[in-house]
Amino acid sequence: MEDVDIRFFLAFLAPTLGFLAWFVKRLIDDEREERRRRKQQDSLVRALFAEIDFNTRDMERFLKRSPSEADLLKRFREDRALIPHITDARHTEIYRTRISEVHNIADGALHQTVNFYGLLEKIRVQIEGVQQPSYLTLSPESRVKVIALIIESASDAAACGQELLGSLAQDHRALGLERFRFDDARSLAELAVQRVELEGKIDAFRRGRHSD
């Protein structure tokens, strides 16, 4: 009778232990996957923050260096062949390649993120308009209005970027996100350093994706 009880106990214990082993393994695998997902998300947040910061800083620098409308009008009247040199230096790779995941990291800032990159695209189109031969056929007054429109869009983008960076830093406080420190007296050198740092974050982000 005792042997029968032991066999019954063992028959009951074996599948129970098997289930417990499977359950524990499942918990470990789930925890490992969650850590991987969080690490990847944190990497994406940092890269997106750096990209938005760079673009916002570029808008701020453009606004500080833009001449007044009166000065522009004077220059256009003096030189009908003058075409303002406006460079489109946007970085949008992180946003473009991971747009489907933005809603997972932006929280309440999703609308701001979409609007910010939409403004950058709008500015790109406006700058292309200045570079068209038809731009020179406009009157000096109309050409000033075109540049004023770009400045207005840059102002909107800078304001949106500043608010967006604040929202991301608030939503992801554990990451200690901070804007790049910028000295306007050394704007060109500082902007070049920021560009290198951004490109480094993008490269690290790419390597992280390929290693998954």
N, C-alpha and C positions, 0 to 999 in steps of 0.2 A: 504493500500500500504506500509505503514511504517512497519507493522508487517511482511509483506512478505520480505521486505529488511532485517529485523533483522534475520528472520529465514534463509534466504540465506547466510547472513554473518556468522551466527553461524554454518551452515552446512559446510561452507568453512573453518571456523576457527578451528573446532574440528580436522579434519585430519591434518591440518597444524601444530597445536600444538603437536599432537601425533607424527608427523614426527620429529619436533624439539626436543621433549623429547627423542625420540629414537636416534637421531643424537648426542645429548649431551651425553647421556649414552654411546654411542659407543666411543666417543672421550675419555671419562673418563676411560672406560675399556681398550682402546688401550694404553692410557698413563700409566695406572697401570701395564699392561702387559710389556710395554717397560721398566719401572723402574725395574720390577722383572727380566727381561731378562738381563739388564745391571748389576744388583746386582749379579746375578748368574755368568755372564761372568767375572766380576771383581774378584769374589771369585775363579774362575777357573784360572785366570791369576796369582793371588797371589800364589795359591797352586802349579801351574806348575813352576813358577819362583823359589819357594823354593825348589822344587824337583830337578830342573836342577842345582841350586846353590849347593845343597848338593852333587850331583853326581860329579859336576865339582871340588868341593873342595876335594872330596875323590881322584880324579885323581891327583890333584896337590900335595896332601900329599904323595901319592904313588910314584910320580916322585921324590920328594925331598928325600925320604927314600930309593930309589932303589940303590943298590950297582953298581959299575962300572962293565963292562964286564970282565975286567982283574981280579977283585976281585972274581966275580962269577966263572970264569974258575979255579982259584986257589982253591976255596972251593970244586968245583965238582971233581977236581983231587985228593983232599985230602980225600974226603968222597963220594964214588960212590953211597951210599944209600941216599944221601942228596936230599930232595925234598923241594924246597922253599915254605914257607907258604905265599900264596897269597889269600886273602879273597875277595870274590865277595860281596860287600856291597851295591849293587845298590838299588835305590828306583825308581820304574817305574809305580807305581799304578795309579797315576793321568793320565799319558800319555796313559797307556793301556786302562783304563776304559772310557776315554773321547777322544779317538783318532779321532772320527768322528767330533769333534768340534774344533780341533786344528786349522783348517784353518780359523775359525772365529776370533781367537784371535792372531794368530801369524803374520798376515799380510805378510810382505816381508820375515819374518824369518821362513816360513813354511819349506822350503828346509833344513835350518839349524837344525830345530827341529827334522825332520825325520832322518837326517844324525847323529845327536848327539845320539839319542836313538839306532840307528843302530850300532854305534860304541860301545855302552855299551853292546849290545847283542854280538857283535863280541868278545869283551874282555871276556865275560862270557864263551863263547865256548873255547877260548884260555886257560883260567884258568882251565877249566875242563880237557883239554888235559894234563896239567902238573900233574894233580891228577890221571891220568891213570897209571896202572902198566907198560905199554909199555914205559913210559917216562924214567924209570930207565935203559932201554936197550939201550938208545942213548949214543953216545960218549959225553964226557964233552963239547966238542966244539959245538955239535948239541944241547945240552941242554941249553947252553948259548944263542944260536940263538933263541930258543923257548922263553926264558925269554925276550930277546931283542925285539922280535916281540910284546910281551905284553906291554912292556914299550913304544914302538913306537905307538901302538894303544892308550895307555893311554895319550900320548902326543897329539895325534890328537884329542882325546875326550876333553881334557882340553882346547885346543885352540878353538875348536868348541864351547864348553860350554861358554867360556869367551865371544866370539863374540855374541853368541846367547843371553846371559843375557844382553849384551849391547843393542842389537836390541829390546828385549822385554821392557827394561826400556825406550827406546826412543819411541817405539810405544804406550806405556801406561804411559806417563809422569805424568798424573793426579794421578796415584796410588802411586807415589813416591817410586818405587821399588828400593831396595838397597841390595847388597850382604851382607851375614852374615860376621860380622867382625871376623877375624881369627887371633889368635896369635900363631905363629908356636912354640913358646917356651912352650905353653900349648896345643899342638895340640890334644892330646887324649881327654883332658877335654873339649876343645872347640868343637871338633867334636861330642862328646856326647851331649853337649848342643844343637848344631845345629840339631842333629837327633831328640831330644825331641821336638824342635820347629817345625820341619818338620812334625813329627807325630801329633802334635797339629793342624797344618794347615790342614792336611789330615782328621782328625776327624771332625773339624769344617766344612770342605767342604762336608763330607758325611752327616752330620746333616742338612746342608743347602739343599742338594739334596732331602733328605727324607721329609723335611718340605714343599716342593713345591707341 
